Amino acid sequence: MPVTQAPPVSFEDTAVAFASKSNAELRKMYGLFAAMNSNLLVKTGGGLMKTALKWNLPVKFAIKHTIFSQFCGGETIAECLPVIEELGRYNIGTILDYSVEGEGNDQSFDHTRDEILATIELAHRSTHIPFSVFKVTGVADSVILEKVQAGQKLSAQEQASYDRSRARVDAICKAAHRYGVRVFIDAEESWFQETIDALSYEMMALYNKESAIVYNTYQLYRHDRLDVLKRDYENAVRGSYQLGGKLVRGAYMEKEARRAAEKGYTNPINPTKEASDALYNEALAFCVEHADHISICAGTHNEASSLLLTQLMQKHNLRPGDPRIWFAQLYGMSDNLSYNLANAGYNTAKYVPYGPVESVMPYLLRRADENTAIAGQSSREFLLIQKEMARRKARK
């Protein structure tokens, strides 16, 4: 067998997928995902949680020890340390994701910058944190980003604000380069994504000369993103720097469609899920074929795409632990992917959101909505947990 050949990966192996979970933890997950199979319960429960927190009702403890503990690492970086160590025991990295939506002012932007710098500093000291991540709207005014993309003239005050935002992005990327920590710049809405892209390319040209430190994010549910990825590759080759790319399907589908209809322009989203899947898989193939100049992280919960990437790596004689290729899933979801990939030797990480319970509620409600909305996602998680519980019971 060639040295590049990995052990066969089975995403059905629940013994591996839930090796870190006690019987009590499995039962807790079972109840949570059973609840998320109900659209009505998710919608009603989410509204009640938001109202209760707004009125300072004593529900924080219950939230923190149910949905929050399933999908978040803690309220602070320090609280995330046990999660980081636990994942590390199974060769799974942690990507600390500060999931607090800012207040849109300089004080909030500076605080977010400092928080991201703290994750980079911790990543430098830890063998279990391969990446940091941030959203540009966490350190910049989205209204100004949109005006820049539209080519509108900024006022002197707006230009000064944009310059401060660019300096925050540079401070994060410069620290990442200094410490040798890779950093993802997340994708956002299409009406200011080009501004984010431009900042990403500027940072790559500065800090990706030796290896990929700065990664831009490509939402492949947008029909133009593969062309953009290919263009960015050519620009990176010409500019003598490495292209870093995080490949995801996307997170703003309904919002994008609604705005396109309101503004009267063509919806940037692929017309079908199948079209997005095909584009995503084409992007994986392109990146692996050009791994000499592209480093990627496949951020996906899609089993077919994850399996395809392992096959593409074998086809091109790339060993499972090749540092240019990573897999990533959200904490609390798709453990059958993360743990089985890591067990087979592939570079694998979990996005671990953190922040005060009340501040990350928008994130938690999106997770609940997505688990319900993604065809079969909650049912898939639920059935895998059932399978593992039955397997353990049969062994007694």
C-alpha positions in Angstrom: 0.0 0.0 0.0 1.4 3.4 -0.9 2.5 5.6 2.0 0.0 8.2 0.9 -2.9 5.8 1.3 -5.1 6.5 4.3 -7.1 3.9 6.2 -10.6 3.6 4.7 -12.9 6.3 6.2 -16.4 5.3 7.3 -18.6 8.1 8.5 -20.9 5.4 9.9 -18.5 4.3 12.6 -20.3 5.6 15.6 -17.8 3.9 18.0 -15.2 6.4 16.8 -17.5 9.3 16.3 -18.7 9.3 19.9 -15.7 7.9 21.6 -15.4 11.0 23.7 -19.0 10.9 24.9 -20.2 9.2 28.1 -23.5 7.5 28.2 -25.0 10.4 30.0 -23.6 12.9 27.4 -25.1 10.7 24.6 -28.5 10.8 26.2 -28.3 14.6 26.6 -27.4 14.9 22.9 -30.2 12.6 22.0 -32.8 14.8 23.7 -31.4 18.0 22.2 -31.4 16.7 18.6 -34.8 15.2 19.1 -36.1 18.6 20.0 -34.4 20.2 17.0 -36.2 17.8 14.7 -39.3 19.9 15.4 -39.6 23.2 13.5 -42.3 24.4 15.8 -40.3 23.7 19.0 -37.2 25.4 17.5 -39.1 28.5 16.5 -41.2 28.8 19.7 -38.3 27.9 22.0 -35.9 30.3 20.4 -38.4 33.2 20.8 -39.0 32.3 24.4 -35.2 32.1 25.2 -34.6 35.6 23.7 -37.5 37.0 25.6 -36.5 35.4 28.9 -32.9 36.8 28.6 -34.2 40.2 27.6 -36.3 40.3 30.8 -33.5 38.9 32.9 -35.4 35.8 33.8 -33.3 33.0 35.5 -32.9 30.9 32.4 -29.2 31.4 31.7 -28.1 28.3 33.6 -30.5 26.1 31.7 -29.4 27.5 28.3 -25.7 27.3 29.2 -26.0 23.6 30.1 -28.1 22.6 27.1 -27.9 24.2 23.7 -25.0 26.4 24.6 -22.8 23.6 25.9 -23.6 21.6 22.7 -22.5 24.2 20.3 -20.2 26.5 22.2 -16.9 26.0 24.1 -17.6 28.5 26.9 -18.2 32.2 27.6 -14.5 33.0 27.6 -11.3 31.7 26.1 -10.4 30.3 29.6 -13.7 28.4 29.7 -12.8 26.8 26.3 -9.6 25.3 27.5 -11.1 21.9 28.6 -12.9 21.6 25.2 -9.6 22.4 23.4 -7.8 19.7 25.4 -10.6 17.1 25.0 -10.7 17.6 21.2 -6.9 17.5 21.1 -6.9 14.0 22.8 -8.6 12.8 19.6 -6.2 14.7 17.3 -8.9 17.3 16.4 -7.8 20.9 16.4 -9.9 23.8 17.7 -10.7 27.0 15.9 -11.8 29.5 18.5 -14.6 31.6 17.0 -15.5 34.8 19.0 -19.2 34.7 18.1 -20.4 38.0 19.7 -22.1 40.4 17.3 -20.5 43.8 17.9 -22.3 47.1 18.5 -20.9 48.8 15.4 -18.7 51.4 17.1 -14.9 51.8 17.5 -14.9 50.6 21.1 -16.6 47.4 20.0 -14.4 47.0 17.0 -11.2 47.4 19.1 -12.5 44.9 21.6 -13.1 42.3 18.9 -9.6 42.9 17.4 -8.1 42.4 20.9 -10.1 39.2 21.4 -8.9 37.8 18.0 -5.3 38.7 18.9 -5.8 36.8 22.2 -6.9 33.7 20.2 -3.8 34.0 18.0 -1.5 34.3 21.0 -3.1 31.2 22.5 -2.8 29.3 19.2 0.9 30.1 19.2 1.3 28.4 22.6 -1.0 25.5 21.9 -0.5 22.5 19.6 -4.3 22.0 19.4 -5.3 25.3 17.8 -4.3 25.3 14.1 -6.3 28.5 13.0 -7.8 31.7 14.2 -10.8 33.3 12.6 -12.6 36.6 12.4 -15.3 38.5 10.5 -14.4 41.8 9.0 -17.7 43.2 10.2 -16.5 42.5 13.7 -13.8 45.2 13.2 -15.4 47.4 10.6 -18.7 49.2 9.8 -20.6 47.2 7.2 -22.3 50.3 5.8 -18.9 51.7 4.9 -17.7 48.4 3.5 -20.8 48.5 1.3 -20.1 52.1 0.1 -16.5 51.1 -0.8 -17.8 48.2 -2.9 -20.4 50.4 -4.6 -17.6 52.9 -5.5 -19.3 55.7 -3.5 -17.2 58.6 -2.2 -16.6 58.4 1.5 -16.7 61.4 3.7 -13.6 62.3 5.6 -15.1 60.8 8.7 -16.0 57.6 6.9 -12.6 57.3 5.3 -10.9 57.7 8.7 -13.2 54.9 10.0 -12.3 52.7 7.1 -8.6 53.3 7.6 -8.9 52.3 11.2 -10.7 49.2 10.2 -8.0 48.2 7.7 -5.5 48.8 10.4 -7.3 46.4 12.7 -7.4 43.7 9.9 -3.7 44.3 9.4 -2.9 44.1 13.1 -4.6 40.7 13.2 -2.9 39.3 10.1 0.5 40.7 11.1 0.3 39.0 14.5 -0.8 35.8 12.8 2.3 36.0 10.5 4.6 36.8 13.4 3.4 33.8 15.4 3.0 31.5 12.4 -0.7 31.0 13.1 -3.1 30.7 10.1 -6.1 32.9 10.2 -9.5 32.7 8.3 -11.2 35.8 7.1 -14.9 34.8 7.0 -17.1 35.4 4.0 -20.2 37.6 4.5 -23.0 39.2 2.4 -22.3 39.7 -1.3 -23.0 43.5 -1.3 -19.8 44.1 0.6 -17.9 40.8 0.0 -15.7 42.4 -2.7 -14.4 44.9 -0.1 -13.6 42.0 2.2 -12.0 40.1 -0.7 -9.8 43.1 -1.5 -8.6 43.3 2.1 -7.9 39.6 2.1 -5.8 39.8 -1.1 -3.8 42.7 0.3 -3.1 40.7 3.5 -2.1 37.6 1.5 0.4 39.7 -0.6 1.9 40.9 2.6 1.9 37.8 4.8 1.6 34.7 2.5 5.1 34.8 0.9 6.5 31.7 2.6 3.2 29.8 3.3 -0.5 30.4 3.6 -1.2 32.4 6.7 -4.2 34.4 5.6 -7.2 32.5 4.2 -10.1 34.1 2.4 -13.4 32.3 2.4 -15.3 31.1 -0.7 -19.0 30.6 -0.5 -19.6 28.0 -3.2 -23.4 28.5 -3.1 -22.6 31.6 -5.1 -22.4 30.8 -8.8 -19.4 33.0 -9.5 -17.1 31.8 -6.7 -15.2 29.0 -8.6 -14.3 31.6 -11.3 -13.2 33.9 -8.5 -11.1 31.2 -6.9 -9.4 30.4 -10.2 -8.7 34.1 -10.7 -7.3 34.5 -7.2 -5.0 31.5 -7.9 -3.6 33.1 -11.0 -3.1 36.4 -9.1 -1.3 34.6 -6.3 1.0 32.9 -8.8 1.8 36.3 -10.5 2.2 38.0 -7.1 4.5 35.2 -5.8 2.4 34.4 -2.7 0.4 31.4 -1.5 -3.4 31.4 -1.8 -5.3 30.4 1.4 -8.9 29.3 0.8 -11.6 28.1 3.2 -14.3 26.5 1.1 -17.8 26.5 2.4 -21.2 26.3 0.9 -22.6 29.5 2.4 -24.6 31.0 5.2 -26.9 33.8 3.8 -29.0 32.1 1.2 -32.4 33.5 2.2 -31.0 37.0 2.9 -29.2 37.1 -0.5 -32.4 36.0 -2.4 -34.5 38.5 -0.6 -32.2 41.4 -1.2 -31.7 40.5 -4.9 -35.5 40.5 -5.3 -35.9 43.9 -3.5 -33.1 45.5 -5.5 -33.9 43.9 -8.9 -30.6 42.2 -9.6 -29.8 38.6 -10.4 -29.7 36.4 -7.3 -26.0 35.4 -6.8 -27.0 32.1 -5.3 -27.0 28.9 -7.4 -30.5 27.9 -8.4 -30.4 24.4 -6.8 -28.6 22.6 -4.0 -27.2 20.2 -6.6 -25.6 23.1 -8.5 -23.9 24.3 -5.2 -22.8 20.7 -4.5 -21.3 20.4 -8.0 -19.5 23.7 -7.7 -18.1 22.9 -4.3 -16.7 19.6 -5.5 -15.2 21.3 -8.6 -13.5 23.8 -6.3 -12.1 20.9 -4.2 -10.7 19.3 -7.3 -9.2 22.5 -8.5 -7.5 23.2 -5.2 -6.0 19.8 -4.8 -4.7 19.9 -8.4 -3.0 23.2 -7.6 -1.8 22.3 -4.1 1.6 23.7 -5.0 0.1 27.1 -4.6 -3.1 26.7 -2.7 -3.8 25.7 0.9 -7.4 24.9 1.8 -9.7 24.1 4.6 -12.9 22.3 3.5 -15.5 23.6 5.9 -18.3 21.2 5.3 -20.8 18.9 7.0 -21.4 17.2 3.6 -20.3 13.5 3.8 -20.0 13.1 0.0 -17.7 16.2 -0.4 -15.6 15.1 2.6 -15.1 11.6 1.1 -14.4 13.1 -2.3 -11.6 15.2 -0.8 -9.9 12.1 0.7 -10.1 10.4 -2.7 -8.7 13.5 -4.5 -5.8 13.5 -2.0 -5.0 9.9 -2.7 -5.3 10.4 -6.5 -2.7 13.2 -6.3 -0.5 11.3 -3.9 -1.0 13.7 -1.0 -0.7 12.1 2.4 -3.6 12.5 4.8 -1.6 14.8 7.1 -0.5 17.1 4.3 -0.4 20.6 6.0 -2.0 22.3 3.0 -5.3 20.5 3.4 -7.7 20.6 6.4 -11.2 19.5 7.1 -13.4 21.4 9.5 -16.9 21.1 11.1 -18.8 23.1 13.7 -18.5 22.0 17.3 -21.4 19.9 18.4 -22.3 18.7 14.9 -21.1 16.0 12.5 -18.8 14.2 14.9 -19.1 11.2 12.6 -17.1 13.3 10.1 -14.6 15.0 12.5 -13.6 12.0 14.6 -13.5 9.5 11.8 -11.4 11.8 9.6 -9.0 12.5 12.5 -8.8 8.8 13.3 -7.7 8.1 9.8 -4.9 10.7 10.0 -6.5 13.7 8.2 -6.0 17.2 9.5 -9.3 18.0 11.2 -10.6 20.8 13.3 -13.8 22.0 15.0 -15.0 25.6 14.9 -15.6 26.3 18.6 -17.7 29.4 19.1 -17.5 31.3 22.5 -18.8 34.4 24.2 -21.4 35.4 26.8 -24.5 33.3 26.6 -26.8 36.3 25.9 -24.4 37.6 23.3 -24.1 34.4 21.3 -27.9 33.7 21.2 -28.1 34.8 17.6 -25.5 32.2 16.7 -27.2 29.5 18.7 -30.6 30.2 17.2 -29.0 30.0 13.7 -27.5 26.6 14.6 -30.9 25.4 15.7 -32.6 26.8 12.6 -29.9 25.3 10.3 -30.1 21.9 11.9 -33.8 21.9 11.3 -33.6 23.5 7.8 -30.7 21.5 6.3 -32.4 18.4 4.8 -32.1 15.6 7.3 -29.3 17.2 9.4 -31.0 16.9 12.8 -32.4 13.5 11.8 -28.9 12.4 10.7 -27.3 13.4 14.0 -30.3 11.9 15.9 -30.1 8.6 14.1 -26.3 8.3 14.6 -26.7 8.9 18.3 -29.5 6.3 18.4 -27.2 3.9 16.6 -24.4 4.4 19.1 -26.7 4.1 22.1 -28.0 0.8 20.7 -24.4 -0.4 20.0 -23.4 0.3 23.6 -26.5 -1.4 25.0 -25.8 -4.5 22.9 -22.3 -4.8 24.4 -23.5 -4.9 28.0 
